[in-house]
Structure formats: structure tokens, C-alpha cells
Amino acid sequence: MPEKQILRLKEVCHITGLSRSTIYKMMNADEFPKSIQISGRNIAWAKSEVDAWIERVLGQGERG
């Protein structure tokens, strides 16, 4: 079974190259995976969902 991991906002920004504000704008427009609340005010993203989003973006770039 694959290992499940979560990413914090700083890691998501680093991996995707997107700014914090862009990530939130894209989430609100349903263009980026939604965050999950892990405790109190702490949020994170499922690494698998962020990876899938990256693959979709890369695939779109290859098609033109």
C-alpha cells in the first residue's frame, strides 16, 4: 500500500512554484486541490492530490 503523506503550505508553494495567494485563488476557482484541516488553524494537502494536479498541468502543456 502506498505511503500517505501530507504537505504544509510552504511545501506546496515550493513544489508547485506557486505563491500562497495563487494557491488560494486557484482553490476557490476549483483549479487546485482543496486543503484539509489537520488541527486548529493548521491546514495541509494530500501529497497524492498535489502530485496528480502537477501531472495534469504537465500533460496540458505537452498538448499545446
PyMOL Python script that loads the backbone (N, CA, C, O; Angstrom):
from pymol import cmd

cmd.read_pdbstr("""\
ATOM      1  N   MET A   1       0.845  -1.181   0.000  1.00  0.00           N
ATOM      2  CA  MET A   1       0.000   0.000   0.000  1.00  0.00           C
ATOM      3  C   MET A   1       0.890   1.245   0.000  1.00  0.00           C
ATOM      4  O   MET A   1       1.834   1.330   0.786  1.00  0.00           O
ATOM      5  N   PRO A   2       0.594   2.217  -0.882  1.00  0.00           N
ATOM      6  CA  PRO A   2       1.438   3.418  -0.935  1.00  0.00           C
ATOM      7  C   PRO A   2       1.382   4.211   0.363  1.00  0.00           C
ATOM      8  O   PRO A   2       0.356   4.257   1.043  1.00  0.00           O
ATOM      9  N   GLU A   3       2.493   4.825   0.686  1.00  0.00           N
ATOM     10  CA  GLU A   3       2.568   5.650   1.888  1.00  0.00           C
ATOM     11  C   GLU A   3       1.811   6.953   1.655  1.00  0.00           C
ATOM     12  O   GLU A   3       1.979   7.602   0.623  1.00  0.00           O
ATOM     13  N   LYS A   4       0.980   7.328   2.620  1.00  0.00           N
ATOM     14  CA  LYS A   4       0.209   8.563   2.505  1.00  0.00           C
ATOM     15  C   LYS A   4       0.956   9.669   3.226  1.00  0.00           C
ATOM     16  O   LYS A   4       1.424   9.501   4.352  1.00  0.00           O
ATOM     17  N   GLN A   5       1.058  10.813   2.544  1.00  0.00           N
ATOM     18  CA  GLN A   5       1.774  11.944   3.115  1.00  0.00           C
ATOM     19  C   GLN A   5       0.940  13.203   2.970  1.00  0.00           C
ATOM     20  O   GLN A   5       0.097  13.314   2.080  1.00  0.00           O
ATOM     21  N   ILE A   6       1.193  14.145   3.861  1.00  0.00           N
ATOM     22  CA  ILE A   6       0.552  15.452   3.754  1.00  0.00           C
ATOM     23  C   ILE A   6       1.633  16.510   3.593  1.00  0.00           C
ATOM     24  O   ILE A   6       2.770  16.346   4.036  1.00  0.00           O
ATOM     25  N   LEU A   7       1.242  17.594   2.948  1.00  0.00           N
ATOM     26  CA  LEU A   7       2.156  18.709   2.716  1.00  0.00           C
ATOM     27  C   LEU A   7       1.585  19.965   3.342  1.00  0.00           C
ATOM     28  O   LEU A   7       0.385  20.222   3.242  1.00  0.00           O
ATOM     29  N   ARG A   8       2.427  20.740   3.980  1.00  0.00           N
ATOM     30  CA  ARG A   8       2.019  22.032   4.515  1.00  0.00           C
ATOM     31  C   ARG A   8       2.137  23.074   3.410  1.00  0.00           C
ATOM     32  O   ARG A   8       2.728  22.806   2.364  1.00  0.00           O
ATOM     33  N   LEU A   9       1.578  24.259   3.635  1.00  0.00           N
ATOM     34  CA  LEU A   9       1.524  25.302   2.613  1.00  0.00           C
ATOM     35  C   LEU A   9       2.907  25.647   2.063  1.00  0.00           C
ATOM     36  O   LEU A   9       3.076  25.784   0.852  1.00  0.00           O
ATOM     37  N   LYS A  10       3.884  25.786   2.938  1.00  0.00           N
ATOM     38  CA  LYS A  10       5.237  26.132   2.496  1.00  0.00           C
ATOM     39  C   LYS A  10       5.775  25.087   1.517  1.00  0.00           C
ATOM     40  O   LYS A  10       6.417  25.429   0.524  1.00  0.00           O
ATOM     41  N   GLU A  11       5.508  23.814   1.805  1.00  0.00           N
ATOM     42  CA  GLU A  11       5.965  22.738   0.924  1.00  0.00           C
ATOM     43  C   GLU A  11       5.224  22.761  -0.410  1.00  0.00           C
ATOM     44  O   GLU A  11       5.825  22.541  -1.461  1.00  0.00           O
ATOM     45  N   VAL A  12       3.915  23.029  -0.366  1.00  0.00           N
ATOM     46  CA  VAL A  12       3.122  23.095  -1.597  1.00  0.00           C
ATOM     47  C   VAL A  12       3.627  24.235  -2.476  1.00  0.00           C
ATOM     48  O   VAL A  12       3.761  24.072  -3.689  1.00  0.00           O
ATOM     49  N   CYS A  13       3.903  25.376  -1.877  1.00  0.00           N
ATOM     50  CA  CYS A  13       4.446  26.516  -2.630  1.00  0.00           C
ATOM     51  C   CYS A  13       5.778  26.141  -3.280  1.00  0.00           C
ATOM     52  O   CYS A  13       6.018  26.455  -4.446  1.00  0.00           O
ATOM     53  N   HIS A  14       6.629  25.479  -2.529  1.00  0.00           N
ATOM     54  CA  HIS A  14       7.947  25.092  -3.036  1.00  0.00           C
ATOM     55  C   HIS A  14       7.826  24.091  -4.184  1.00  0.00           C
ATOM     56  O   HIS A  14       8.489  24.244  -5.210  1.00  0.00           O
ATOM     57  N   ILE A  15       6.996  23.081  -4.020  1.00  0.00           N
ATOM     58  CA  ILE A  15       6.848  22.024  -5.026  1.00  0.00           C
ATOM     59  C   ILE A  15       6.224  22.550  -6.312  1.00  0.00           C
ATOM     60  O   ILE A  15       6.657  22.194  -7.408  1.00  0.00           O
ATOM     61  N   THR A  16       5.207  23.397  -6.180  1.00  0.00           N
ATOM     62  CA  THR A  16       4.468  23.861  -7.359  1.00  0.00           C
ATOM     63  C   THR A  16       5.050  25.118  -7.984  1.00  0.00           C
ATOM     64  O   THR A  16       4.823  25.386  -9.164  1.00  0.00           O
ATOM     65  N   GLY A  17       5.797  25.888  -7.208  1.00  0.00           N
ATOM     66  CA  GLY A  17       6.300  27.166  -7.692  1.00  0.00           C
ATOM     67  C   GLY A  17       5.255  28.270  -7.645  1.00  0.00           C
ATOM     68  O   GLY A  17       5.468  29.357  -8.182  1.00  0.00           O
ATOM     69  N   LEU A  18       4.121  27.991  -7.001  1.00  0.00           N
ATOM     70  CA  LEU A  18       3.039  28.968  -6.891  1.00  0.00           C
ATOM     71  C   LEU A  18       3.150  29.730  -5.577  1.00  0.00           C
ATOM     72  O   LEU A  18       3.674  29.214  -4.590  1.00  0.00           O
ATOM     73  N   SER A  19       2.654  30.953  -5.574  1.00  0.00           N
ATOM     74  CA  SER A  19       2.620  31.725  -4.333  1.00  0.00           C
ATOM     75  C   SER A  19       1.421  31.284  -3.495  1.00  0.00           C
ATOM     76  O   SER A  19       0.502  30.625  -3.982  1.00  0.00           O
ATOM     77  N   ARG A  20       1.462  31.660  -2.246  1.00  0.00           N
ATOM     78  CA  ARG A  20       0.361  31.346  -1.337  1.00  0.00           C
ATOM     79  C   ARG A  20      -0.963  31.906  -1.865  1.00  0.00           C
ATOM     80  O   ARG A  20      -1.975  31.204  -1.883  1.00  0.00           O
ATOM     81  N   SER A  21      -0.950  33.166  -2.292  1.00  0.00           N
ATOM     82  CA  SER A  21      -2.191  33.784  -2.760  1.00  0.00           C
ATOM     83  C   SER A  21      -2.714  33.105  -4.024  1.00  0.00           C
ATOM     84  O   SER A  21      -3.925  32.960  -4.192  1.00  0.00           O
ATOM     85  N   THR A  22      -1.820  32.692  -4.907  1.00  0.00           N
ATOM     86  CA  THR A  22      -2.247  31.998  -6.126  1.00  0.00           C
ATOM     87  C   THR A  22      -2.875  30.654  -5.790  1.00  0.00           C
ATOM     88  O   THR A  22      -3.879  30.273  -6.392  1.00  0.00           O
ATOM     89  N   ILE A  23      -2.301  29.940  -4.846  1.00  0.00           N
ATOM     90  CA  ILE A  23      -2.867  28.652  -4.437  1.00  0.00           C
ATOM     91  C   ILE A  23      -4.284  28.852  -3.915  1.00  0.00           C
ATOM     92  O   ILE A  23      -5.189  28.105  -4.287  1.00  0.00           O
ATOM     93  N   TYR A  24      -4.488  29.850  -3.058  1.00  0.00           N
ATOM     94  CA  TYR A  24      -5.829  30.091  -2.511  1.00  0.00           C
ATOM     95  C   TYR A  24      -6.809  30.531  -3.595  1.00  0.00           C
ATOM     96  O   TYR A  24      -7.964  30.105  -3.590  1.00  0.00           O
ATOM     97  N   LYS A  25      -6.364  31.380  -4.523  1.00  0.00           N
ATOM     98  CA  LYS A  25      -7.240  31.797  -5.627  1.00  0.00           C
ATOM     99  C   LYS A  25      -7.633  30.599  -6.482  1.00  0.00           C
ATOM    100  O   LYS A  25      -8.794  30.457  -6.868  1.00  0.00           O
ATOM    101  N   MET A  26      -6.667  29.742  -6.775  1.00  0.00           N
ATOM    102  CA  MET A  26      -6.951  28.567  -7.593  1.00  0.00           C
ATOM    103  C   MET A  26      -7.855  27.579  -6.859  1.00  0.00           C
ATOM    104  O   MET A  26      -8.711  26.946  -7.476  1.00  0.00           O
ATOM    105  N   MET A  27      -7.673  27.444  -5.556  1.00  0.00           N
ATOM    106  CA  MET A  27      -8.565  26.580  -4.769  1.00  0.00           C
ATOM    107  C   MET A  27      -9.994  27.098  -4.844  1.00  0.00           C
ATOM    108  O   MET A  27     -10.927  26.320  -5.043  1.00  0.00           O
ATOM    109  N   ASN A  28     -10.174  28.400  -4.687  1.00  0.00           N
ATOM    110  CA  ASN A  28     -11.513  28.999  -4.729  1.00  0.00           C
ATOM    111  C   ASN A  28     -12.164  28.851  -6.097  1.00  0.00           C
ATOM    112  O   ASN A  28     -13.390  28.827  -6.202  1.00  0.00           O
ATOM    113  N   ALA A  29     -11.350  28.752  -7.145  1.00  0.00           N
ATOM    114  CA  ALA A  29     -11.861  28.580  -8.508  1.00  0.00           C
ATOM    115  C   ALA A  29     -11.929  27.099  -8.903  1.00  0.00           C
ATOM    116  O   ALA A  29     -12.160  26.780 -10.069  1.00  0.00           O
ATOM    117  N   ASP A  30     -11.730  26.205  -7.945  1.00  0.00           N
ATOM    118  CA  ASP A  30     -11.711  24.753  -8.192  1.00  0.00           C
ATOM    119  C   ASP A  30     -10.672  24.351  -9.238  1.00  0.00           C
ATOM    120  O   ASP A  30     -10.905  23.443 -10.037  1.00  0.00           O
ATOM    121  N   GLU A  31      -9.527  25.031  -9.229  1.00  0.00           N
ATOM    122  CA  GLU A  31      -8.442  24.731 -10.157  1.00  0.00           C
ATOM    123  C   GLU A  31      -7.242  24.104  -9.452  1.00  0.00           C
ATOM    124  O   GLU A  31      -6.228  23.817 -10.088  1.00  0.00           O
ATOM    125  N   PHE A  32      -7.355  23.892  -8.147  1.00  0.00           N
ATOM    126  CA  PHE A  32      -6.270  23.317  -7.357  1.00  0.00           C
ATOM    127  C   PHE A  32      -6.903  22.486  -6.255  1.00  0.00           C
ATOM    128  O   PHE A  32      -7.993  22.818  -5.789  1.00  0.00           O
ATOM    129  N   PRO A  33      -6.242  21.406  -5.823  1.00  0.00           N
ATOM    130  CA  PRO A  33      -6.818  20.567  -4.765  1.00  0.00           C
ATOM    131  C   PRO A  33      -7.138  21.372  -3.502  1.00  0.00           C
ATOM    132  O   PRO A  33      -6.411  22.296  -3.137  1.00  0.00           O
ATOM    133  N   LYS A  34      -8.222  21.008  -2.855  1.00  0.00           N
ATOM    134  CA  LYS A  34      -8.628  21.662  -1.611  1.00  0.00           C
ATOM    135  C   LYS A  34      -7.724  21.211  -0.470  1.00  0.00           C
ATOM    136  O   LYS A  34      -7.243  20.078  -0.445  1.00  0.00           O
ATOM    137  N   SER A  35      -7.509  22.109   0.455  1.00  0.00           N
ATOM    138  CA  SER A  35      -6.732  21.780   1.649  1.00  0.00           C
ATOM    139  C   SER A  35      -7.619  21.040   2.639  1.00  0.00           C
ATOM    140  O   SER A  35      -8.846  21.058   2.540  1.00  0.00           O
ATOM    141  N   ILE A  36      -6.971  20.394   3.591  1.00  0.00           N
ATOM    142  CA  ILE A  36      -7.685  19.719   4.669  1.00  0.00           C
ATOM    143  C   ILE A  36      -7.219  20.318   5.989  1.00  0.00           C
ATOM    144  O   ILE A  36      -6.051  20.676   6.137  1.00  0.00           O
ATOM    145  N   GLN A  37      -8.121  20.424   6.931  1.00  0.00           N
ATOM    146  CA  GLN A  37      -7.758  20.946   8.247  1.00  0.00           C
ATOM    147  C   GLN A  37      -7.218  19.790   9.066  1.00  0.00           C
ATOM    148  O   GLN A  37      -7.902  18.787   9.266  1.00  0.00           O
ATOM    149  N   ILE A  38      -5.984  19.932   9.543  1.00  0.00           N
ATOM    150  CA  ILE A  38      -5.386  18.846  10.309  1.00  0.00           C
ATOM    151  C   ILE A  38      -5.462  19.084  11.815  1.00  0.00           C
ATOM    152  O   ILE A  38      -5.418  18.131  12.592  1.00  0.00           O
ATOM    153  N   SER A  39      -5.574  20.327  12.228  1.00  0.00           N
ATOM    154  CA  SER A  39      -5.807  20.655  13.639  1.00  0.00           C
ATOM    155  C   SER A  39      -5.902  22.167  13.778  1.00  0.00           C
ATOM    156  O   SER A  39      -5.152  22.908  13.144  1.00  0.00           O
ATOM    157  N   GLY A  40      -6.814  22.606  14.598  1.00  0.00           N
ATOM    158  CA  GLY A  40      -6.948  24.043  14.832  1.00  0.00           C
ATOM    159  C   GLY A  40      -6.944  24.840  13.550  1.00  0.00           C
ATOM    160  O   GLY A  40      -7.823  24.680  12.702  1.00  0.00           O
ATOM    161  N   ARG A  41      -5.947  25.703  13.411  1.00  0.00           N
ATOM    162  CA  ARG A  41      -5.819  26.528  12.203  1.00  0.00           C
ATOM    163  C   ARG A  41      -4.816  25.945  11.214  1.00  0.00           C
ATOM    164  O   ARG A  41      -4.479  26.594  10.224  1.00  0.00           O
ATOM    165  N   ASN A  42      -4.343  24.749  11.464  1.00  0.00           N
ATOM    166  CA  ASN A  42      -3.343  24.133  10.592  1.00  0.00           C
ATOM    167  C   ASN A  42      -4.010  23.395   9.440  1.00  0.00           C
ATOM    168  O   ASN A  42      -4.907  22.574   9.638  1.00  0.00           O
ATOM    169  N   ILE A  43      -3.549  23.708   8.228  1.00  0.00           N
ATOM    170  CA  ILE A  43      -4.083  23.034   7.054  1.00  0.00           C
ATOM    171  C   ILE A  43      -2.956  22.360   6.295  1.00  0.00           C
ATOM    172  O   ILE A  43      -1.782  22.687   6.466  1.00  0.00           O
ATOM    173  N   ALA A  44      -3.339  21.413   5.455  1.00  0.00           N
ATOM    174  CA  ALA A  44      -2.362  20.685   4.658  1.00  0.00           C
ATOM    175  C   ALA A  44      -3.063  20.145   3.420  1.00  0.00           C
ATOM    176  O   ALA A  44      -4.283  20.237   3.287  1.00  0.00           O
ATOM    177  N   TRP A  45      -2.278  19.587   2.530  1.00  0.00           N
ATOM    178  CA  TRP A  45      -2.788  18.973   1.311  1.00  0.00           C
ATOM    179  C   TRP A  45      -2.289  17.543   1.249  1.00  0.00           C
ATOM    180  O   TRP A  45      -1.196  17.239   1.727  1.00  0.00           O
ATOM    181  N   ALA A  46      -3.087  16.669   0.662  1.00  0.00           N
ATOM    182  CA  ALA A  46      -2.640  15.304   0.414  1.00  0.00           C
ATOM    183  C   ALA A  46      -1.598  15.361  -0.704  1.00  0.00           C
ATOM    184  O   ALA A  46      -1.863  15.904  -1.777  1.00  0.00           O
ATOM    185  N   LYS A  47      -0.432  14.809  -0.454  1.00  0.00           N
ATOM    186  CA  LYS A  47       0.643  14.835  -1.450  1.00  0.00           C
ATOM    187  C   LYS A  47       0.185  14.194  -2.750  1.00  0.00           C
ATOM    188  O   LYS A  47       0.541  14.665  -3.831  1.00  0.00           O
ATOM    189  N   SER A  48      -0.591  13.135  -2.659  1.00  0.00           N
ATOM    190  CA  SER A  48      -1.064  12.450  -3.866  1.00  0.00           C
ATOM    191  C   SER A  48      -1.928  13.368  -4.725  1.00  0.00           C
ATOM    192  O   SER A  48      -1.870  13.298  -5.953  1.00  0.00           O
ATOM    193  N   GLU A  49      -2.731  14.228  -4.096  1.00  0.00           N
ATOM    194  CA  GLU A  49      -3.578  15.151  -4.857  1.00  0.00           C
ATOM    195  C   GLU A  49      -2.750  16.251  -5.514  1.00  0.00           C
ATOM    196  O   GLU A  49      -3.021  16.641  -6.649  1.00  0.00           O
ATOM    197  N   VAL A  50      -1.753  16.744  -4.809  1.00  0.00           N
ATOM    198  CA  VAL A  50      -0.870  17.767  -5.384  1.00  0.00           C
ATOM    199  C   VAL A  50      -0.077  17.158  -6.545  1.00  0.00           C
ATOM    200  O   VAL A  50       0.077  17.788  -7.591  1.00  0.00           O
ATOM    201  N   ASP A  51       0.423  15.938  -6.359  1.00  0.00           N
ATOM    202  CA  ASP A  51       1.158  15.264  -7.428  1.00  0.00           C
ATOM    203  C   ASP A  51       0.276  15.050  -8.655  1.00  0.00           C
ATOM    204  O   ASP A  51       0.729  15.237  -9.784  1.00  0.00           O
ATOM    205  N   ALA A  52      -0.983  14.657  -8.440  1.00  0.00           N
ATOM    206  CA  ALA A  52      -1.916  14.450  -9.558  1.00  0.00           C
ATOM    207  C   ALA A  52      -2.176  15.769 -10.279  1.00  0.00           C
ATOM    208  O   ALA A  52      -2.261  15.793 -11.507  1.00  0.00           O
ATOM    209  N   TRP A  53      -2.302  16.861  -9.535  1.00  0.00           N
ATOM    210  CA  TRP A  53      -2.505  18.178 -10.143  1.00  0.00           C
ATOM    211  C   TRP A  53      -1.302  18.540 -11.015  1.00  0.00           C
ATOM    212  O   TRP A  53      -1.468  19.030 -12.132  1.00  0.00           O
ATOM    213  N   ILE A  54      -0.100  18.301 -10.509  1.00  0.00           N
ATOM    214  CA  ILE A  54       1.116  18.594 -11.273  1.00  0.00           C
ATOM    215  C   ILE A  54       1.124  17.782 -12.569  1.00  0.00           C
ATOM    216  O   ILE A  54       1.448  18.318 -13.629  1.00  0.00           O
ATOM    217  N   GLU A  55       0.774  16.510 -12.495  1.00  0.00           N
ATOM    218  CA  GLU A  55       0.735  15.666 -13.694  1.00  0.00           C
ATOM    219  C   GLU A  55      -0.265  16.200 -14.716  1.00  0.00           C
ATOM    220  O   GLU A  55       0.015  16.201 -15.915  1.00  0.00           O
ATOM    221  N   ARG A  56      -1.430  16.655 -14.250  1.00  0.00           N
ATOM    222  CA  ARG A  56      -2.429  17.230 -15.165  1.00  0.00           C
ATOM    223  C   ARG A  56      -1.886  18.483 -15.839  1.00  0.00           C
ATOM    224  O   ARG A  56      -2.045  18.662 -17.047  1.00  0.00           O
ATOM    225  N   VAL A  57      -1.249  19.347 -15.063  1.00  0.00           N
ATOM    226  CA  VAL A  57      -0.692  20.588 -15.615  1.00  0.00           C
ATOM    227  C   VAL A  57       0.392  20.263 -16.645  1.00  0.00           C
ATOM    228  O   VAL A  57       0.434  20.866 -17.717  1.00  0.00           O
ATOM    229  N   LEU A  58       1.257  19.323 -16.321  1.00  0.00           N
ATOM    230  CA  LEU A  58       2.312  18.944 -17.261  1.00  0.00           C
ATOM    231  C   LEU A  58       1.719  18.335 -18.524  1.00  0.00           C
ATOM    232  O   LEU A  58       2.221  18.578 -19.621  1.00  0.00           O
ATOM    233  N   GLY A  59       0.665  17.552 -18.383  1.00  0.00           N
ATOM    234  CA  GLY A  59       0.002  16.948 -19.536  1.00  0.00           C
ATOM    235  C   GLY A  59      -0.630  17.987 -20.436  1.00  0.00           C
ATOM    236  O   GLY A  59      -0.605  17.849 -21.659  1.00  0.00           O
ATOM    237  N   GLN A  60      -1.196  19.025 -19.847  1.00  0.00           N
ATOM    238  CA  GLN A  60      -1.805  20.097 -20.636  1.00  0.00           C
ATOM    239  C   GLN A  60      -0.742  20.845 -21.422  1.00  0.00           C
ATOM    240  O   GLN A  60      -0.979  21.260 -22.556  1.00  0.00           O
ATOM    241  N   GLY A  61       0.411  21.015 -20.831  1.00  0.00           N
ATOM    242  CA  GLY A  61       1.495  21.716 -21.509  1.00  0.00           C
ATOM    243  C   GLY A  61       2.019  20.943 -22.708  1.00  0.00           C
ATOM    244  O   GLY A  61       2.417  21.537 -23.710  1.00  0.00           O
ATOM    245  N   GLU A  62       2.019  19.622 -22.607  1.00  0.00           N
ATOM    246  CA  GLU A  62       2.504  18.790 -23.702  1.00  0.00           C
ATOM    247  C   GLU A  62       1.550  18.802 -24.886  1.00  0.00           C
ATOM    248  O   GLU A  62       1.975  18.617 -26.027  1.00  0.00           O
ATOM    249  N   ARG A  63       0.257  19.019 -24.625  1.00  0.00           N
ATOM    250  CA  ARG A  63      -0.736  19.013 -25.701  1.00  0.00           C
ATOM    251  C   ARG A  63      -0.794  20.340 -26.440  1.00  0.00           C
ATOM    252  O   ARG A  63      -1.429  20.446 -27.490  1.00  0.00           O
ATOM    253  N   GLY A  64      -0.140  21.339 -25.898  1.00  0.00           N
ATOM    254  CA  GLY A  64      -0.101  22.605 -26.607  1.00  0.00           C
ATOM    255  C   GLY A  64      -0.843  23.646 -25.928  1.00  0.00           C
ATOM    256  O   GLY A  64      -0.901  24.777 -26.409  1.00  0.00           O
TER     257      GLY A  64
END
""", "prot")
cmd.dss("prot")
cmd.show_as("cartoon", "prot")
cmd.util.cbc("prot")
cmd.orient("prot")
